[in-house]
Amino acid sequence: MQLEGKTAIVTGASSGIGKAIAEKLASEGVQVVLAARRLESLQELENTINQQSNGKALAVKTDIGKQADVDNLIKRTNEAFGETDVLVNCAGQMLAGAVRSGEVKQWEQMIDVNIKGVLYGVHAVLPAMLEKSAGHIINIASVSGFEVTKTSTVYSATKFAVRAISAGLEKELAKTGVRMTNISPGMVDTRLSGSSSWGNGRKKLEAEDIANAVVYALTQPDYVNVNEITVRPQ
């Protein structure tokens, strides 16, 4: 009941970890705004939540690599549910990450979504959160933000950046009432990891495991700020 009636934006909500987080939050009575590029998948989830869950859902087609799209997402959220209580930056791109590959367009996609998308989201919700001295930002990073392989150089760089942004925000937001949590999952069984060559043959977590970590961070007492969670398969 701690989360009932709150409003959360979840990016990357059309599948995988983002979808699991949105479903879990809705089951807790949260009004969830679903953001991703694949509108049809979002609308299916929106209908399921509105028909079967304790919470409500609104689907908003969003390319988080574009600031105008993110600004529109916040506008639609405010119109439907009022101010945002929780932002979950979950959208991500896991593409060819070796520098030797020369895949410049793929590097740019990862930078736009994994780094710029996080910053655009934070920039859009933070003023209202600071004004009311309440709110929670959750960034979904990766254990690749701790470790680099020969095929993950650029992807790991973007996730190192997410962790750096989170660490900086912890300090910037200290004693403001706005909480900051960075969650770094190991390999998770999703469409994203399934399309990645370095995930083959490795034991994987379930998306629900990360959703549970999100709820854990959100349901701590107001004076507790869970800054960093790392979730790996056993």
C-alpha positions as CSV (number, residue, x, y, z in Angstrom):
1,M,0.0,0.0,0.0
2,Q,3.0,2.3,0.3
3,L,3.0,3.0,-3.4
4,E,-0.7,3.1,-4.1
5,G,-1.8,6.3,-6.0
6,K,1.7,7.4,-6.9
7,T,2.7,8.2,-10.5
8,A,5.7,6.5,-12.1
9,I,7.2,6.9,-15.6
10,V,8.9,3.8,-16.9
11,T,11.0,4.1,-20.1
12,G,11.7,1.0,-22.1
13,A,8.3,-0.4,-21.0
14,S,7.4,-2.2,-24.2
15,S,9.3,-5.3,-23.2
16,G,11.9,-7.0,-20.9
17,I,12.9,-5.3,-17.7
18,G,10.9,-2.1,-18.3
19,K,7.7,-4.1,-18.9
20,A,8.3,-6.2,-15.8
21,I,8.9,-3.0,-13.7
22,A,5.7,-1.4,-15.1
23,E,3.6,-4.5,-14.3
24,K,5.0,-4.8,-10.8
25,L,4.4,-1.2,-10.0
26,A,0.9,-1.4,-11.4
27,S,0.2,-4.4,-9.1
28,E,1.2,-2.1,-6.2
29,G,-1.5,0.4,-7.2
30,V,0.8,2.8,-9.1
31,Q,-0.3,5.0,-12.0
32,V,2.2,4.0,-14.6
33,V,3.1,5.9,-17.7
34,L,4.6,3.5,-20.3
35,A,7.2,5.0,-22.6
36,A,9.0,3.4,-25.6
37,R,9.1,3.6,-29.3
38,R,7.0,0.5,-30.0
39,L,3.5,1.9,-29.5
40,E,1.6,-1.3,-30.3
41,S,3.4,-3.2,-27.6
42,L,2.8,-0.3,-25.2
43,Q,-0.9,-0.3,-25.9
44,E,-1.2,-4.0,-25.3
45,L,0.5,-3.5,-21.9
46,E,-1.7,-0.5,-21.2
47,N,-4.9,-2.5,-21.8
48,T,-3.7,-5.4,-19.7
49,I,-2.8,-3.2,-16.7
50,N,-6.1,-1.2,-17.0
51,Q,-8.2,-4.3,-17.1
52,Q,-6.4,-6.6,-14.7
53,S,-4.2,-4.6,-12.3
54,N,-4.6,-2.4,-9.2
55,G,-3.1,0.6,-10.9
56,K,-3.7,2.5,-14.1
57,A,-1.6,2.9,-17.2
58,L,-1.0,5.3,-20.0
59,A,1.0,4.5,-23.1
60,V,3.1,7.3,-24.7
61,K,5.2,6.6,-27.7
62,T,8.6,8.1,-26.9
63,D,12.1,8.1,-28.4
64,I,14.0,9.0,-25.3
65,G,17.0,9.9,-27.4
66,K,15.0,13.0,-28.5
67,Q,14.5,15.7,-25.9
68,A,11.3,16.9,-27.5
69,D,9.8,13.4,-27.1
70,V,10.8,13.3,-23.4
71,D,9.3,16.7,-22.8
72,N,6.1,15.6,-24.4
73,L,6.2,12.5,-22.2
74,I,6.3,14.6,-19.1
75,K,3.5,16.9,-20.4
76,R,1.3,13.9,-21.1
77,T,2.0,12.5,-17.6
78,N,1.1,15.8,-15.9
79,E,-2.1,16.0,-17.9
80,A,-3.2,12.5,-17.1
81,F,-2.0,12.0,-13.5
82,G,-0.4,15.1,-12.2
83,E,3.3,15.4,-11.1
84,T,5.7,12.5,-11.4
85,D,6.6,10.8,-8.2
86,V,9.0,8.2,-9.7
87,L,11.1,8.1,-12.9
88,V,12.6,4.7,-13.9
89,N,15.1,5.2,-16.6
90,C,15.1,1.7,-18.1
91,A,15.3,2.1,-21.9
92,G,18.6,0.8,-23.2
93,Q,20.4,-0.3,-26.4
94,M,22.9,-3.2,-26.3
95,L,24.5,-3.1,-29.7
96,A,28.0,-3.9,-31.2
97,G,30.3,-2.4,-28.7
98,A,33.8,-3.1,-29.9
99,V,35.7,0.0,-31.1
100,R,37.4,-2.1,-33.8
101,S,34.0,-2.9,-35.4
102,G,33.7,0.7,-36.5
103,E,29.9,0.6,-36.1
104,V,29.6,4.4,-35.5
105,K,25.8,4.5,-36.0
106,Q,25.4,1.8,-33.4
107,W,27.7,3.7,-31.0
108,E,25.6,6.8,-31.5
109,Q,22.3,4.9,-30.8
110,M,23.7,3.6,-27.5
111,I,25.0,7.1,-26.5
112,D,21.6,8.7,-27.4
113,V,19.5,6.2,-25.5
114,N,21.7,5.0,-22.7
115,I,23.2,8.4,-21.7
116,K,21.3,11.2,-23.3
117,G,17.9,9.5,-22.6
118,V,18.8,9.3,-18.9
119,L,19.8,12.9,-18.7
120,Y,16.8,14.1,-20.7
121,G,14.5,12.3,-18.3
122,V,16.1,13.6,-15.2
123,H,16.2,17.1,-16.5
124,A,12.5,16.9,-17.3
125,V,11.2,15.7,-13.9
126,L,13.7,17.1,-11.4
127,P,12.5,20.7,-11.1
128,A,9.0,19.6,-9.9
129,M,10.5,17.0,-7.6
130,L,12.8,19.6,-6.0
131,E,10.0,22.1,-5.6
132,K,7.9,19.6,-3.6
133,S,11.0,18.1,-1.9
134,A,9.9,14.6,-2.8
135,G,10.5,12.1,-5.6
136,H,12.6,9.1,-6.6
137,I,14.8,8.6,-9.7
138,I,15.9,5.1,-10.5
139,N,18.5,4.5,-13.2
140,I,18.8,0.9,-14.6
141,A,22.5,0.6,-15.4
142,S,24.3,-2.8,-15.8
143,V,27.2,-4.8,-14.4
144,S,28.8,-3.8,-17.7
145,G,29.2,-0.5,-15.9
146,F,31.7,-2.2,-13.6
147,E,33.4,-4.6,-16.2
148,V,34.5,-4.3,-19.8
149,T,34.9,-7.2,-22.3
150,K,36.5,-7.0,-25.7
151,T,33.1,-6.9,-27.3
152,S,31.4,-4.4,-25.0
153,T,33.7,-1.4,-25.0
154,V,31.2,1.3,-26.1
155,Y,28.2,-0.4,-24.4
156,S,30.2,-0.6,-21.1
157,A,31.2,3.1,-21.5
158,T,27.6,4.1,-21.7
159,K,26.8,2.1,-18.5
160,F,29.8,3.5,-16.7
161,A,28.3,6.9,-17.6
162,V,24.9,5.9,-16.1
163,R,26.6,4.9,-12.9
164,A,28.6,8.2,-12.9
165,I,25.4,10.2,-13.4
166,S,23.7,8.3,-10.6
167,A,26.7,8.8,-8.2
168,G,26.8,12.5,-9.0
169,L,23.0,12.9,-8.5
170,E,23.3,11.2,-5.1
171,K,25.5,14.1,-4.0
172,E,23.6,16.8,-5.8
173,L,20.3,15.7,-4.3
174,A,21.5,15.0,-0.8
175,K,19.0,16.5,1.8
176,T,16.6,17.7,-0.9
177,G,14.0,15.0,-0.3
178,V,14.6,13.5,-3.8
179,R,16.1,10.0,-3.7
180,M,18.4,8.5,-6.3
181,T,18.9,4.7,-6.9
182,N,21.2,3.0,-9.4
183,I,20.4,-0.6,-10.2
184,S,23.0,-2.7,-12.0
185,P,21.6,-6.0,-13.3
186,G,23.7,-8.9,-14.5
187,M,22.5,-10.7,-17.6
188,V,18.7,-10.8,-17.7
189,D,16.6,-13.1,-19.9
190,T,15.1,-10.5,-22.3
191,R,14.8,-9.8,-26.0
192,L,17.7,-7.3,-25.6
193,S,20.1,-9.9,-24.2
194,G,18.8,-12.5,-26.6
195,S,20.0,-10.4,-29.5
196,S,23.4,-9.9,-27.9
197,S,26.2,-12.3,-28.8
198,W,28.0,-12.1,-25.4
199,G,24.9,-13.3,-23.6
200,N,24.9,-16.8,-25.2
201,G,25.3,-19.7,-22.8
202,R,25.4,-17.6,-19.6
203,K,23.0,-18.0,-16.7
204,K,20.5,-15.2,-16.7
205,L,18.2,-13.5,-14.2
206,E,14.5,-13.0,-14.8
207,A,13.1,-9.5,-15.5
208,E,10.9,-9.8,-12.4
209,D,14.1,-9.9,-10.3
210,I,14.9,-6.4,-11.3
211,A,11.4,-5.2,-10.8
212,N,11.5,-6.5,-7.2
213,A,14.7,-4.5,-6.7
214,V,12.9,-1.4,-7.9
215,V,10.0,-1.9,-5.4
216,Y,12.5,-2.6,-2.6
217,A,14.2,0.7,-3.2
218,L,10.9,2.6,-3.5
219,T,9.4,1.2,-0.3
220,Q,12.1,2.1,2.1
221,P,11.3,4.7,4.8
222,D,11.6,8.4,3.7
223,Y,14.9,8.8,5.6
224,V,16.5,5.7,3.8
225,N,18.1,6.3,0.4
226,V,19.2,3.1,-1.3
227,N,21.8,4.4,-3.7
228,E,23.2,1.3,-5.3
229,I,21.9,-2.2,-6.0
230,T,23.8,-4.8,-8.0
231,V,21.7,-7.9,-8.9
232,R,23.6,-10.9,-10.4
233,P,22.6,-14.5,-11.1
234,Q,23.8,-17.0,-8.5
